[in-house]
């Protein structure tokens, strides 16, 4: 049993209870605003530069009963957006002053619309993020970002200056750099943190004031270096697919003789990869980073780069197998399945596909399949 | 796995020919049904004969500037239409294609228009395509075009449309996307676009729009002169043969027949009890449902979301700027304007409910459509709030008739129309006590 990490415990304390946590209450107590967001193409830097707390709207470690949500969105919407809407109906997100979304994922956009229609917040905004990765796409996205900045400035009755955005870019770049360092440590034969722990770190990044998060992550990395902490498990796994915020689910998986060393989720590795170019005008730099600077994701029409990235990461992190978790009704993941499996087979990387509902714990069925997968990995090794 | 029920293009053509002969002998149908089936057959035949005539074939989705294809001798295979026509010719084809799709690992929750295409391609029954074209502002399923293109080695091009397309920068971007499309098509075909020809095609396309709007006015007449067999005739002409004389001739004939029916007092049904609006797609999965509703409940389908022009549809802004006109046209056009905000769609439908004097709405909640799954309730609530029109939500699959039983649908309709008849709003609208 490894010793607990004090900095991680502090991150969890500050982000609990979820979502209206200790840090959210502290923030609001000073009269400052919180803006919710729920798509990885919303640049938190702009909200941060406006002096507001960007807060990712998600579910968390417990499943949510969703009967109420289905009055406003049918059950063939993905369970992630139904979970978020149910939490709103349950009054969990009443601390939000505003909400921003993006049409990159149609489900995210629909959650935004339902929110705007049935429970309008003082500030509601949405962006278009392109599904192509080229110069034309950057130009289109930049125009939308500028409109977003103008509308947010109008809400504040104060122009958000370039200097503030440049400063926020530096803060967020530092966070990415630190998260990247944590990912690098997980390449070790015996990684210092479990996948469930790393997931809690990633979640905290979008729930804490970023300066505080950076401080705690620096402490965490320092603790890891000093403690010589090691996770001793036989198999190394990679998790890919839909964003999952249920760390209990990952922890349940890690009760088997396996550790998750890397992922391919928007809330994981994409939050830690790349840097916004500080030599460019800040808004352009943001547009370039969000469109081109991160690993290709499932929302991009041409997902060749995504499949290649998954394969490369699996090799770099020396994983024994990949768990592809798809939240039902995620169209993007669905269309990548066939080619993903084929390409990983060509690389000799076994893959287990699991369809699930967002937020649900790793139930018996999932566990049985994971155990069988582990046995298969074991027999391959011997 | 069996694939003998899946339709090939030749079987579709043969089925349409048989249907045309059949309707000619059937009494009581609108004359325009022959023209309707002729438009559909011509579309399919043009695809079948493309290669021997030296033309190209592009499989595509919604929001395409079809006039550019027409002007460049590229014949489109609209993937959604292919599923619809399959249901018309042989209902068993789509479920079998979808089971083939499932066997490749494609999840059952994605849109059936694409699963049908996936299955037919896997079985080698999809029309031979030189390239894929796609576009979206929100529907996530169009990623399938790139994915399938990669799988089968077919080049593809995607058009990026802003979610809110009416800003200056969004419209400029959309127009520029057309220029990029033209470059792609010129590379693929080795032919340059003739802009004079494009202008002519665009002018004919605008004539189709004008006819569509005239027909809409006639259809809004009480009682409704349009029978189910010709429902969506306008959409068929505009989506399948845009910018063609054949499309114009068909809509001219349909318009004249509707005028004549109104003059002679001929309506879709003798006793029109309910006027129904379909707030998503019409029941493609069951081509006989509209006729059944008319017969059993006196419920006439008067309008739907797909055959809807946003605003006043005056998209011919400058005859010398065909690309600018088309950029505007495609965001306003039937079958395209729903790719936006649910509140916007709901507002347009409320307006349509007023114009067509609608009593009740039916929302087909397509299992594979995430867009509709979330904006269905907004549309329902907005219609009730703004125009006192209640909605029946039918859980279904857009193409697969096996998803929900006919008995289940009839049972829900029984209750819905009974409720509608006794509602206060209905009685007020019909001046009943």
Interface residues (C-beta under 8 A of the other chain):
Chain A: X71 X72 X73 X74 X75 X76 X77 X78 X81 X103 X105 X106 X107 X109 X110 X111 X113 X114 X116 X117 X126 X128 X130 X131 X132 X136 X137 X139 X140 X143 X144 X147 X299 X301 X302 X303 X304 X326 X328 X329 X331 X332 X334 X335 X336 X337 X338 X339 X341 X353 X355
Chain B: X104 X105 X106 X107 X109 X110 X111 X134 X136 X137 X138 X139 X140 X141 X142 X143 X144 X145 X146 X147 X150 X151 X158 X160 X162 X163 X164 X167 X169 X170 X173 X176 X177 X180 X341 X342 X343 X365 X367 X368 X369 X370 X371 X372 X373 X374 X375 X376 X377 X378 X381 X393 X395
